[in-house]
Amino acid sequence: MRMPRLENRVPRNADNLVRWLRRRRARLLVCALAGVPLAGAGWVGVTGLLARDELLAAQRALDSLRQQTAARPSAEASAGDSVPVGQRTDAAVRAAAAHAARAHRLTSGPAWYSAAYVPGLGGPVRTVRGAAQAADRLTRDVLSPLAESVTELTSDTAKDGGHLSLSALRRAAPALDRASLSASDVRDDVDELPRRTWLPTVDRARAQLAEQLDRIVPATVDAAAAARVMPSMLGERGSRRYVVVFENTAEARGTGGLPGAFAVLTADRGRLAFERFGNDTEMAKAVAAVDLGDEYDAVHGHNAPTTTWINSNLSPHFPYAARIWTAAWRDHTGQKVDGAFALDPGVLSGLLTASGPARLSDGTEVTAANVVDLTERSSYVDYPDIEERKEFFLDVARAAADRLLGAADDPLRRPALFAALSGQLREGRVKVWSAHPSEQREIRRRPFGGALPDTSDPFAGLVVNNAAGNKLDYYLDRHLEWAPGRCVAAGREVTVTVSLTNRAPRSGLPTYVNQRLDAPPYRTRPGDNRLLVSYYATKGAKLATAALDGRPVLMNQAVERGHPVHTLDLELPTGVTRTLVLRLVENASDRPVSLLRQPLVRPLRVTVRPNPPCGD
């Protein structure tokens, strides 16, 4: 803005000066008013740069803490680092909170408030101001209570000989609940900030903050839920016993992979131990006396999941599998258990990254890098005899379990292990079910509950079950695209495209991997596979058309827990990609689609197209 120019020299005589000021008071007033926004803009610019530095310092403090927590401690680091993890966490969060508070103070005040609402220009100012306030609240009301809880928990755990302090965890529950609510509030505030302004760097910073909050909010919710249910689940008031099933994802089932090896885990006042290990052969004749309803029977009953252990988890709804497993265990042993867990070699890989490698009795090292290959590919070559191979699987399960329990008792490795476990739980790769209703109500709302959602929000679930009785799903690639289309009278059109590729080699695979127990009436080659492909749609969705490789196809239609289920029996030759396209009509909604990610060896690739709201 150009300043008005004051003409003529200023008189030196006092009387003349008064007359001169009176004549030129209008021009002086204009100059003064013009200087106010310039001074305000300068103040906003300078304090904005200072606030940026403070926010970057806060970010560095938290990044340093995250790297320390995620890093696997070496012997050298262990020997030289005597500061307890709780104190390191608390110190890092305190530093971040101090920097964030200064950033908030720097971006407060009349100049910032006024600048934030200047038409056309105030968007970036409003975003910076809101982001600084969000960072302040996040560190003060969310991360600080979490850090204090960690400090108290680790301190009490150290006093208890390294075992998890359940009393400290229960005391932390109210603070974690408040932190969870505050985190959700902060995310809502950030969502209301301008997303597109005339300053792209500010827009990117807001987007990055929103992404961080999208990770933090679920983590705080899960932490609060864990503090409510873990004390009782870990035997605070008496010993608990759980069935732990290791799923073999080389042969797909609804919750992940075929239920192979299993173990019985006991928990007594926070102390964990494995009571016994077994394999699917032991459970072959067990019968689960459980009624899962007519819908379940219509979709899965013909495969006898309640009387056939290896078919017990055909449904992706994990509570069904868990109820079958616990009922079958009671039928087999007469022993009642308190719940069930499921994990697979991919989970073990993530946990062994934090715990360090396990070692088998023959000296074989089981690491994060080789555990999936050992259990789901190379073992079929190395152990042609079925019984020897099953015993090898049990050896891996025992060694990994011992290593993980040892890491959980090691105060230097425990933070990294718990961080890894938390990540696996959030991704739903570790699944949990409790036979105690109050605990299960908490669990089923979390990703690790493995439950099909009860809401009518957009949902997409691709589920494959191996129908050939082989281990070729190790080589299966999956891609799902969910694309909302135009709005129509009945709701919104949605196109779902599923691509499945069989990358099994044409030769060199053991007979057991290639076998076709389905005995198809048509000719097959080694490496050819067969799948039951199911798409779980949004509640209320209607299927308009279905096409396989460009040709119309009929699909079996059913309903499970309110979700339409469209299933196709699909032959998938080796080296071939088959494409299934479903066109549906769903209730109009602009909410983001929830995805079911069935955990197999190769992760599901997903493409989600934008979902704009339908007009009135």
C-alpha positions as CSV (number, residue, x, y, z in Angstrom):
1,M,0.0,0.0,0.0
2,R,1.5,3.4,-1.0
3,M,1.7,6.0,1.8
4,P,0.3,9.6,1.1
5,R,3.1,12.1,0.7
6,L,3.3,15.1,3.1
7,E,4.2,18.1,1.1
8,N,6.1,21.2,2.3
9,R,8.5,21.4,5.2
10,V,7.3,21.2,8.8
11,P,7.4,24.8,10.4
12,R,9.7,25.3,13.3
13,N,7.7,28.1,15.1
14,A,5.2,26.7,17.6
15,D,2.2,28.9,16.4
16,N,2.9,28.1,12.8
17,L,3.2,24.4,13.7
18,V,-0.3,24.4,15.2
19,R,-1.8,26.0,12.1
20,W,0.2,23.6,9.9
21,L,-1.1,20.6,11.8
22,R,-4.7,21.8,11.6
23,R,-4.4,22.3,7.8
24,R,-2.9,18.9,7.3
25,R,-4.7,16.8,9.9
26,A,-6.7,14.8,7.3
27,R,-3.5,13.8,5.6
28,L,-1.9,12.8,8.9
29,L,-4.9,10.7,9.8
30,V,-4.7,8.9,6.6
31,C,-1.0,8.2,7.1
32,A,-1.7,6.9,10.6
33,L,-4.5,4.6,9.5
34,A,-2.4,3.3,6.6
35,G,0.4,2.5,9.0
36,V,-1.8,0.3,11.3
37,P,-2.3,-2.6,8.9
38,L,1.3,-2.3,7.7
39,A,2.5,-2.6,11.3
40,G,0.0,-5.4,11.9
41,A,1.2,-7.3,8.8
42,G,4.8,-6.9,9.9
43,W,3.9,-8.2,13.4
44,V,2.1,-11.2,11.9
45,G,5.0,-11.9,9.6
46,V,7.7,-11.8,12.2
47,T,5.7,-13.7,14.9
48,G,4.6,-16.2,12.2
49,L,8.3,-17.1,11.4
50,L,9.0,-17.4,15.1
51,A,5.9,-19.6,15.6
52,R,7.1,-21.8,12.7
53,D,10.4,-22.3,14.4
54,E,8.7,-23.3,17.6
55,L,6.4,-25.8,15.9
56,L,9.4,-27.3,14.1
57,A,11.2,-27.7,17.4
58,A,8.2,-29.4,18.9
59,Q,8.0,-31.7,15.9
60,R,11.7,-32.6,16.3
61,A,11.3,-33.4,20.0
62,L,8.4,-35.8,19.2
63,D,10.3,-37.3,16.2
64,S,13.3,-38.0,18.4
65,L,11.1,-39.8,20.9
66,R,9.4,-41.8,18.2
67,Q,12.8,-42.9,16.8
68,Q,14.0,-43.9,20.3
69,T,10.8,-45.9,20.9
70,A,10.8,-47.7,17.5
71,A,14.6,-48.5,17.5
72,R,15.6,-51.9,18.6
73,P,18.1,-51.5,21.4
74,S,21.6,-52.8,20.9
75,A,23.8,-54.1,23.7
76,E,25.9,-51.0,23.5
77,A,22.9,-48.7,23.7
78,S,21.4,-50.8,26.5
79,A,24.6,-50.5,28.5
80,G,25.0,-46.8,28.0
81,D,21.4,-45.6,28.5
82,S,20.3,-45.6,32.1
83,V,17.4,-43.2,31.7
84,P,14.1,-45.0,32.1
85,V,11.8,-44.9,29.0
86,G,9.1,-43.2,31.0
87,Q,11.4,-40.3,31.9
88,R,12.6,-39.9,28.3
89,T,9.0,-39.9,27.1
90,D,8.0,-37.3,29.7
91,A,11.0,-35.1,29.0
92,A,10.4,-35.1,25.2
93,V,6.7,-34.4,25.5
94,R,7.4,-31.6,28.0
95,A,9.8,-30.0,25.5
96,A,7.3,-30.3,22.7
97,A,4.5,-28.9,24.8
98,A,6.7,-25.8,25.8
99,H,7.5,-25.1,22.1
100,A,3.8,-25.6,21.0
101,A,2.6,-23.3,23.8
102,R,5.0,-20.5,22.7
103,A,3.8,-21.0,19.1
104,H,0.3,-20.5,20.3
105,R,1.1,-17.4,22.2
106,L,3.0,-15.9,19.2
107,T,-0.1,-16.4,17.0
108,S,-2.6,-15.0,19.4
109,G,-3.6,-11.4,19.9
110,P,-5.5,-8.7,18.1
111,A,-3.2,-8.5,15.0
112,W,-3.6,-12.2,14.3
113,Y,-7.3,-12.2,15.0
114,S,-7.9,-9.3,12.7
115,A,-5.6,-10.6,9.9
116,A,-7.4,-14.0,10.0
117,Y,-10.6,-12.5,8.8
118,V,-9.4,-10.1,6.1
119,P,-11.6,-11.1,3.1
120,G,-9.6,-13.0,0.5
121,L,-6.3,-12.7,2.3
122,G,-6.8,-14.1,5.8
123,G,-7.1,-17.8,4.9
124,P,-3.4,-18.7,5.6
125,V,-3.3,-16.6,8.8
126,R,-6.4,-18.4,10.1
127,T,-4.8,-21.8,9.2
128,V,-1.5,-21.0,10.9
129,R,-3.3,-19.6,14.0
130,G,-5.5,-22.7,14.2
131,A,-2.7,-25.1,13.7
132,A,-0.6,-23.5,16.5
133,Q,-3.6,-23.7,18.8
134,A,-4.2,-27.3,17.8
135,A,-0.5,-28.2,18.5
136,D,-0.7,-26.5,21.9
137,R,-3.8,-28.5,22.8
138,L,-2.4,-31.7,21.4
139,T,0.7,-31.6,23.4
140,R,-0.9,-30.2,26.6
141,D,-4.2,-32.2,26.7
142,V,-3.3,-35.4,24.8
143,L,0.4,-36.2,24.7
144,S,1.2,-34.9,28.2
145,P,-1.4,-37.1,30.0
146,L,-0.2,-40.0,27.8
147,A,3.4,-39.4,28.8
148,E,2.5,-39.1,32.5
149,S,0.6,-42.4,32.2
150,V,3.7,-44.1,30.6
151,T,5.9,-42.8,33.3
152,E,3.7,-44.1,36.1
153,L,3.2,-47.4,34.3
154,T,6.9,-48.0,33.7
155,S,7.8,-47.0,37.2
156,D,5.3,-49.3,38.8
157,T,6.2,-52.1,36.3
158,A,9.9,-51.8,37.3
159,K,8.9,-52.1,41.0
160,D,7.0,-55.3,40.1
161,G,10.0,-57.1,38.7
162,G,9.3,-56.0,35.1
163,H,5.8,-57.3,34.9
164,L,3.0,-55.0,33.6
165,S,1.4,-53.1,36.5
166,L,-2.3,-53.7,36.1
167,S,-3.2,-51.3,38.9
168,A,-1.2,-48.5,37.3
169,L,-2.9,-49.2,34.0
170,R,-6.4,-49.1,35.6
171,R,-5.5,-45.8,37.4
172,A,-4.5,-44.3,34.0
173,A,-7.8,-45.1,32.4
174,P,-9.7,-41.8,33.3
175,A,-6.8,-39.7,32.0
176,L,-6.6,-41.7,28.8
177,D,-10.3,-41.3,28.3
178,R,-10.0,-37.5,28.6
179,A,-6.9,-37.5,26.3
180,S,-8.9,-39.4,23.7
181,L,-11.8,-36.9,23.8
182,S,-9.4,-34.0,23.5
183,A,-7.7,-35.6,20.6
184,S,-11.0,-35.9,18.8
185,D,-11.9,-32.3,19.5
186,V,-8.5,-31.1,18.2
187,R,-9.1,-33.1,15.0
188,D,-12.5,-31.6,14.5
189,D,-11.0,-28.1,15.0
190,V,-8.3,-28.8,12.4
191,D,-11.0,-30.2,10.0
192,E,-12.7,-26.8,10.1
193,L,-9.6,-24.8,9.0
194,P,-9.4,-23.7,5.4
195,R,-8.1,-26.5,3.2
196,R,-7.2,-24.3,0.2
197,T,-5.8,-20.9,0.5
198,W,-3.5,-18.7,-1.6
199,L,-0.5,-20.0,0.2
200,P,0.2,-23.7,-0.8
201,T,2.9,-24.2,1.9
202,V,0.3,-23.5,4.6
203,D,-2.2,-25.8,3.0
204,R,0.4,-28.6,3.0
205,A,1.2,-28.0,6.6
206,R,-2.5,-28.2,7.6
207,A,-2.8,-31.4,5.5
208,Q,0.2,-33.0,7.3
209,L,-1.2,-32.0,10.7
210,A,-4.6,-33.6,9.8
211,E,-2.8,-36.8,8.7
212,Q,-1.0,-36.9,12.0
213,L,-4.2,-36.5,13.9
214,D,-5.8,-39.2,11.8
215,R,-3.2,-41.5,13.3
216,I,-3.1,-40.1,16.8
217,V,-6.9,-40.1,17.4
218,P,-7.4,-43.8,16.8
219,A,-4.3,-44.6,18.9
220,T,-5.6,-42.6,21.8
221,V,-9.0,-44.3,21.5
222,D,-7.4,-47.7,21.5
223,A,-5.1,-46.8,24.4
224,A,-8.1,-45.7,26.5
225,A,-10.0,-48.9,25.6
226,A,-7.0,-51.0,26.5
227,A,-6.7,-49.3,29.9
228,R,-10.3,-50.2,30.5
229,V,-10.2,-53.9,29.5
230,M,-6.6,-55.0,29.8
231,P,-6.4,-55.3,33.6
232,S,-9.3,-57.8,33.8
233,M,-8.2,-59.6,30.6
234,L,-4.7,-60.0,32.0
235,G,-5.9,-61.6,35.1
236,E,-6.1,-58.7,37.6
237,R,-8.8,-60.6,39.6
238,G,-7.8,-64.2,38.8
239,S,-6.1,-66.3,36.2
240,R,-7.4,-66.2,32.6
241,R,-6.9,-68.6,29.7
242,Y,-7.1,-67.9,26.0
243,V,-6.9,-69.9,22.7
244,V,-4.3,-68.4,20.4
245,V,-4.6,-69.5,16.7
246,F,-1.7,-69.0,14.2
247,E,-3.3,-68.6,10.8
248,N,-1.6,-69.9,7.6
249,T,-2.2,-67.2,5.0
250,A,-0.8,-69.3,2.2
251,E,-4.4,-70.8,2.3
252,A,-6.9,-68.1,2.6
253,R,-9.8,-68.0,5.0
254,G,-12.2,-65.2,5.8
255,T,-10.3,-63.8,8.8
256,G,-7.0,-64.3,7.1
257,G,-5.6,-67.8,6.7
258,L,-6.3,-71.4,7.6
259,P,-6.2,-72.0,11.4
260,G,-3.2,-74.3,11.8
261,A,-1.0,-74.3,14.9
262,F,-2.5,-73.0,18.1
263,A,-1.5,-72.4,21.7
264,V,-3.1,-71.8,25.1
265,L,-2.1,-68.6,26.7
266,T,-2.5,-67.9,30.4
267,A,-2.6,-64.6,32.1
268,D,-2.3,-64.2,35.9
269,R,-2.0,-60.7,37.4
270,G,-0.2,-59.5,34.3
271,R,2.2,-62.5,34.0
272,L,1.8,-64.3,30.7
273,A,2.8,-67.8,29.8
274,F,2.0,-70.4,27.1
275,E,0.5,-73.5,28.6
276,R,0.6,-75.8,25.6
277,F,0.9,-75.9,21.8
278,G,-0.9,-78.0,19.2
279,N,-1.8,-78.2,15.5
280,D,-5.0,-78.5,13.5
281,T,-4.8,-82.3,13.4
282,E,-5.5,-82.4,17.1
283,M,-8.7,-80.4,16.6
284,A,-10.0,-82.3,13.6
285,K,-12.8,-84.1,15.5
286,A,-13.8,-81.2,17.8
287,V,-17.4,-80.0,17.5
288,A,-18.4,-76.4,18.4
289,A,-21.8,-76.4,20.0
290,V,-22.6,-72.8,19.0
291,D,-25.5,-71.4,17.1
292,L,-24.5,-68.4,14.9
293,G,-27.9,-67.8,13.3
294,D,-29.7,-68.5,10.0
295,E,-27.8,-65.8,8.1
296,Y,-24.5,-67.4,9.0
297,D,-25.7,-70.9,8.0
298,A,-27.0,-69.6,4.7
299,V,-23.6,-68.1,3.8
300,H,-21.2,-70.6,5.3
301,G,-23.2,-73.6,6.7
302,H,-22.6,-75.9,3.7
303,N,-18.9,-76.0,4.6
304,A,-19.6,-77.2,8.1
305,P,-17.5,-74.6,10.0
306,T,-18.7,-75.6,13.4
307,T,-17.5,-79.2,12.9
308,T,-14.5,-78.7,10.6
309,W,-11.7,-76.9,12.3
310,I,-9.9,-75.8,9.1
311,N,-13.2,-74.2,7.9
312,S,-14.0,-72.5,11.2
313,N,-13.0,-69.0,10.1
314,L,-14.7,-68.7,6.6
315,S,-16.5,-65.6,7.7
316,P,-14.5,-62.3,7.9
317,H,-16.4,-61.5,11.1
318,F,-13.8,-62.6,13.7
319,P,-16.2,-63.0,16.7
320,Y,-17.8,-66.0,14.8
321,A,-14.4,-67.7,14.4
322,A,-13.5,-67.0,18.0
323,R,-16.8,-68.4,19.3
324,I,-16.3,-71.6,17.3
325,W,-12.6,-72.0,18.4
326,T,-13.5,-71.6,22.1
327,A,-16.5,-73.9,21.9
328,A,-14.4,-76.5,20.0
329,W,-11.7,-76.3,22.6
330,R,-14.2,-76.9,25.4
331,D,-15.6,-79.9,23.4
332,H,-12.0,-81.2,22.9
333,T,-10.7,-80.8,26.5
334,G,-13.7,-79.9,28.7
335,Q,-11.8,-76.7,29.5
336,K,-13.5,-73.3,29.4
337,V,-11.5,-70.4,28.1
338,D,-11.9,-66.7,28.4
339,G,-11.4,-65.7,24.8
340,A,-9.4,-66.1,21.6
341,F,-6.6,-64.3,19.7
342,A,-5.5,-64.7,16.0
343,L,-2.3,-63.8,14.4
344,D,-0.3,-64.9,11.3
345,P,3.4,-65.0,10.2
346,G,3.1,-61.4,9.0
347,V,2.3,-60.3,12.5
348,L,5.2,-62.3,13.8
349,S,7.5,-60.5,11.4
350,G,6.4,-57.1,12.7
351,L,6.8,-58.2,16.3
352,L,10.2,-59.9,15.8
353,T,11.5,-56.6,14.3
354,A,11.1,-55.2,17.8
355,S,12.0,-58.2,19.9
356,G,14.9,-59.5,18.0
357,P,15.2,-63.0,16.3
358,A,14.1,-66.3,17.8
359,R,16.2,-69.5,17.5
360,L,14.9,-73.0,16.9
361,S,16.3,-76.1,18.7
362,D,18.3,-77.0,15.6
363,G,20.0,-73.5,15.5
364,T,17.8,-72.1,12.7
365,E,17.3,-68.4,13.3
366,V,13.7,-67.1,12.9
367,T,13.8,-63.4,12.0
368,A,11.5,-60.6,10.9
369,A,12.9,-61.0,7.4
370,N,12.4,-64.8,7.0
371,V,9.5,-65.9,9.2
372,V,6.9,-65.6,6.5
373,D,9.0,-67.5,3.9
374,L,10.0,-70.2,6.4
375,T,6.4,-71.0,7.4
376,E,4.5,-70.4,4.2
377,R,6.8,-71.3,1.4
378,S,10.2,-73.0,2.0
379,S,8.9,-75.4,4.7
380,Y,6.8,-77.2,2.1
381,V,10.1,-77.9,0.2
382,D,12.2,-78.7,3.3
383,Y,9.7,-80.9,5.0
384,P,7.8,-83.1,2.5
385,D,6.4,-85.2,5.3
386,I,3.3,-83.6,6.7
387,E,3.9,-84.6,10.3
388,E,7.4,-83.2,10.2
389,R,6.2,-80.0,8.7
390,K,3.5,-79.6,11.3
391,E,6.1,-80.1,14.0
392,F,8.3,-77.5,12.4
393,F,5.4,-75.0,12.5
394,L,5.0,-75.7,16.2
395,D,8.8,-75.2,16.8
396,V,8.5,-71.8,15.1
397,A,5.5,-70.9,17.2
398,R,7.2,-71.9,20.4
399,A,10.4,-70.1,19.7
400,A,8.7,-66.9,18.6
401,A,6.4,-67.0,21.6
402,D,9.3,-67.4,24.0
403,R,11.2,-64.6,22.3
404,L,8.2,-62.2,22.5
405,L,7.5,-63.0,26.1
406,G,11.1,-62.4,26.9
407,A,11.1,-59.1,25.2
408,A,7.9,-58.1,27.0
409,D,9.8,-58.6,30.3
410,D,12.8,-56.7,29.1
411,P,12.4,-52.9,30.0
412,L,14.8,-52.0,27.2
413,R,12.9,-53.8,24.5
414,R,9.4,-53.5,25.9
415,P,8.6,-50.0,24.4
416,A,9.6,-51.0,20.9
417,L,7.6,-54.3,21.2
418,F,4.5,-52.6,22.6
419,A,4.7,-50.0,19.8
420,A,4.9,-52.8,17.2
421,L,2.0,-54.6,18.8
422,S,0.0,-51.5,18.9
423,G,0.5,-51.0,15.2
424,Q,-0.5,-54.6,14.4
425,L,-3.6,-54.2,16.6
426,R,-4.6,-50.9,14.8
427,E,-4.2,-52.5,11.4
428,G,-6.4,-55.4,12.6
429,R,-3.8,-58.0,11.9
430,V,-3.9,-59.2,15.5
431,K,-7.5,-60.0,16.4
432,V,-9.0,-60.3,19.8
433,W,-12.3,-61.7,21.3
434,S,-13.4,-62.0,24.9
435,A,-16.0,-64.3,26.3
436,H,-16.8,-61.7,28.9
437,P,-19.6,-59.4,27.5
438,S,-18.4,-56.2,29.1
439,E,-14.9,-56.6,27.6
440,Q,-16.2,-57.7,24.2
441,R,-18.4,-54.6,23.9
442,E,-15.2,-52.5,24.1
443,I,-13.2,-54.8,21.8
444,R,-15.7,-55.1,19.0
445,R,-15.6,-51.4,18.3
446,R,-11.8,-51.5,17.7
447,P,-10.0,-52.6,14.6
448,F,-8.5,-55.6,16.5
449,G,-12.1,-56.8,17.2
450,G,-12.4,-57.9,13.6
451,A,-16.1,-57.2,13.5
452,L,-18.1,-56.3,10.4
453,P,-19.4,-52.8,11.0
454,D,-23.0,-52.2,12.3
455,T,-23.4,-48.8,10.6
456,S,-24.9,-48.1,7.2
457,D,-21.9,-45.9,6.1
458,P,-20.1,-46.9,2.9
459,F,-18.3,-50.2,3.2
460,A,-16.2,-52.3,0.9
461,G,-14.9,-55.8,1.8
462,L,-13.1,-58.2,-0.6
463,V,-12.9,-61.7,1.0
464,V,-11.4,-64.7,-0.6
465,N,-11.6,-68.3,0.6
466,N,-9.4,-71.0,-0.9
467,A,-11.6,-73.6,-2.5
468,A,-8.8,-75.9,-3.9
469,G,-7.2,-77.1,-0.7
470,N,-3.8,-75.9,-1.7
471,K,-1.2,-73.4,-0.5
472,L,-1.2,-71.2,-3.6
473,D,-2.6,-68.0,-2.0
474,Y,1.0,-67.2,-1.1
475,Y,1.2,-66.0,-4.7
476,L,-2.1,-64.2,-4.9
477,D,-2.2,-60.5,-5.8
478,R,-5.4,-58.6,-5.1
479,H,-6.6,-55.1,-6.1
480,L,-9.9,-53.4,-5.2
481,E,-11.1,-50.2,-6.7
482,W,-14.2,-48.4,-5.2
483,A,-15.6,-45.7,-7.4
484,P,-18.8,-43.7,-6.5
485,G,-20.7,-42.5,-9.5
486,R,-23.7,-40.3,-10.2
487,C,-26.5,-39.7,-7.8
488,V,-29.9,-41.3,-8.8
489,A,-33.3,-41.4,-7.2
490,A,-32.5,-44.6,-5.3
491,G,-29.2,-43.3,-4.0
492,R,-25.7,-43.4,-5.5
493,E,-24.2,-45.6,-8.2
494,V,-21.0,-47.3,-7.1
495,T,-18.6,-49.4,-9.3
496,V,-16.4,-51.9,-7.6
497,T,-13.6,-53.5,-9.6
498,V,-11.8,-56.5,-8.3
499,S,-8.6,-57.8,-9.9
500,L,-7.0,-61.1,-8.9
501,T,-3.7,-62.4,-10.2
502,N,-2.2,-65.8,-9.6
503,R,1.6,-65.4,-9.7
504,A,2.4,-69.0,-8.8
505,P,5.3,-70.5,-10.8
506,R,4.3,-73.1,-13.4
507,S,6.9,-75.6,-12.1
508,G,9.0,-76.4,-9.1
509,L,6.3,-76.3,-6.4
510,P,5.8,-79.3,-4.1
511,T,2.8,-81.5,-4.7
512,Y,1.2,-80.5,-1.4
513,V,1.3,-76.8,-2.4
514,N,-0.2,-77.6,-5.9
515,Q,-2.8,-80.2,-4.8
516,R,-6.4,-79.9,-5.9
517,L,-8.5,-81.5,-3.2
518,D,-11.6,-80.0,-4.9
519,A,-11.1,-82.5,-7.8
520,P,-12.6,-80.3,-10.5
521,P,-14.3,-81.9,-13.5
522,Y,-12.2,-79.8,-15.9
523,R,-8.5,-80.0,-16.8
524,T,-6.1,-78.0,-14.6
525,R,-2.3,-77.4,-14.6
526,P,0.2,-77.2,-11.7
527,G,-0.2,-73.7,-10.2
528,D,-3.8,-73.3,-11.1
529,N,-6.0,-72.1,-8.1
530,R,-9.7,-71.9,-7.2
531,L,-11.2,-69.3,-5.0
532,L,-14.6,-68.4,-3.5
533,V,-14.5,-64.6,-4.1
534,S,-17.0,-62.6,-1.9
535,Y,-17.7,-58.9,-1.9
536,Y,-19.3,-57.5,1.3
537,A,-21.2,-54.3,0.4
538,T,-22.7,-51.4,2.2
539,K,-25.8,-52.2,4.1
540,G,-28.8,-51.8,1.9
541,A,-26.8,-51.9,-1.4
542,K,-28.4,-53.4,-4.4
543,L,-26.5,-55.2,-7.1
544,A,-27.4,-54.0,-10.6
545,T,-24.9,-55.9,-12.8
546,A,-21.8,-58.1,-12.5
547,A,-19.3,-58.9,-15.1
548,L,-16.2,-61.2,-15.2
549,D,-13.6,-60.4,-17.7
550,G,-16.1,-58.2,-19.6
551,R,-18.9,-60.8,-19.7
552,P,-22.1,-60.9,-17.6
553,V,-21.9,-63.3,-14.7
554,L,-24.3,-64.6,-12.1
555,M,-23.3,-64.3,-8.4
556,N,-24.6,-66.0,-5.4
557,Q,-26.3,-63.4,-3.2
558,A,-26.8,-63.6,0.6
559,V,-26.7,-61.3,3.6
560,E,-24.3,-61.4,6.6
561,R,-24.8,-59.1,9.6
562,G,-26.9,-56.8,7.4
563,H,-24.2,-56.6,4.6
564,P,-25.1,-57.9,1.1
565,V,-22.6,-60.6,0.2
566,H,-22.0,-61.4,-3.5
567,T,-20.0,-64.6,-4.1
568,L,-18.4,-66.1,-7.2
569,D,-16.7,-69.5,-7.6
570,L,-13.6,-68.5,-9.5
571,E,-11.0,-70.6,-11.3
572,L,-7.7,-68.7,-11.4
573,P,-5.1,-70.2,-13.6
574,T,-1.4,-69.5,-12.9
575,G,-0.1,-66.4,-14.7
576,V,-3.6,-65.0,-15.3
577,T,-5.5,-61.9,-14.0
578,R,-9.2,-62.1,-13.8
579,T,-11.3,-58.9,-13.3
580,L,-14.7,-58.8,-11.7
581,V,-16.8,-55.6,-12.0
582,L,-19.8,-55.0,-9.8
583,R,-22.2,-52.1,-10.3
584,L,-24.3,-51.3,-7.3
585,V,-26.7,-48.7,-6.0
586,E,-26.1,-47.7,-2.4
587,N,-27.7,-45.2,-0.1
588,A,-26.3,-41.7,-0.8
589,S,-23.6,-40.8,1.7
590,D,-20.6,-38.5,1.5
591,R,-18.9,-40.3,4.4
592,P,-15.6,-42.0,3.6
593,V,-15.8,-45.7,2.8
594,S,-14.6,-48.2,5.4
595,L,-12.5,-51.0,4.1
596,L,-12.1,-54.6,5.1
597,R,-8.5,-55.6,4.6
598,Q,-8.2,-59.4,4.8
599,P,-4.6,-60.1,5.9
600,L,-2.8,-62.4,3.4
601,V,0.8,-62.8,2.4
602,R,0.6,-60.0,-0.2
603,P,-1.2,-56.9,1.0
604,L,-4.5,-55.8,-0.7
605,R,-4.0,-52.8,-3.0
606,V,-6.9,-50.4,-2.8
607,T,-7.9,-47.4,-4.9
608,V,-10.7,-45.3,-3.5
609,R,-12.2,-42.6,-5.8
610,P,-13.5,-39.3,-4.3
611,N,-17.0,-39.5,-2.8
612,P,-18.7,-36.0,-3.3
613,P,-22.0,-35.4,-1.6
614,C,-25.3,-35.8,-3.6
615,G,-27.3,-32.6,-4.0
616,D,-30.7,-32.1,-2.5
